[in-house]
Amino acid sequence: SGTLSHTQFKYISATPATTFSGADVNNKTLSYNSGEVQVYLNGLLLVDSDDYVAANGTSVVLTSATDSGDVVNISKFVQGDGGMAFRSTNFVYTTGSPTTTIAGSDDNNLTLSYINDQIQVFRNGILLIDSADYTATNGTSVILNQATNAADTVAITAFRGVLTGGLDSANITNLVDASYVQARQSAAGLDSAKTVNLIDSA
């Protein structure tokens, strides 16, 4: 168990710019771990690699320069108590024709996978609302309430908390092989209705 928290950085372009770093308008100095940020331009979510690069932990470089007066917000997700760290996977789909179902391989050949209630869905950079705008319950597809237009971009961010030791509970299905458990139950003279706590140095 554990919590995740985040810090927001806000930059306002005095002149056209591509690189954002250092102190923001609230005098907070940008720092982050690669893959643990979301970047917004005037409230619209940007797509990692396509729209910006955030790799060195201290700056975000946009693919295209801002206009004067544009607002760039950077959300940094950080480790909370319980030894939890943050990680996310971004899936990006460009729809060739109107569709309501988003699933399978995305534009970068990643196959959609998520944990229920741990995603954000954006259409053309605008955050959609769970249930009101889409349904996501089976871990492998997102069903939009309204069909996209051709060439719309649907971005899905799947969040996960990871123990700093590298263990992700969302990826665990079995800690002990079922045949191993059955063999030990049989040796102990127990049937499958009994609960057995198994600790083995092997």
Secondary structure, 3 states (H helix, E strand, C coil): CCCEEEEEEEEECCCCCCEEECECCCCCECCCCCCCEEEEECCEECCECCCEECCCCCEEEECCCCCCCCEEEEEEEEECCCCEEEEEEEEEEECCCCCCEEECECCCCCECCCCCCCEEEEECCEECCECCCEECCCCCEEEECCCCCCCCEEEEEEEEEEECCCCCHHHCCCCCCHHHHHHHHHHCCCCCCCCCCCCCCC
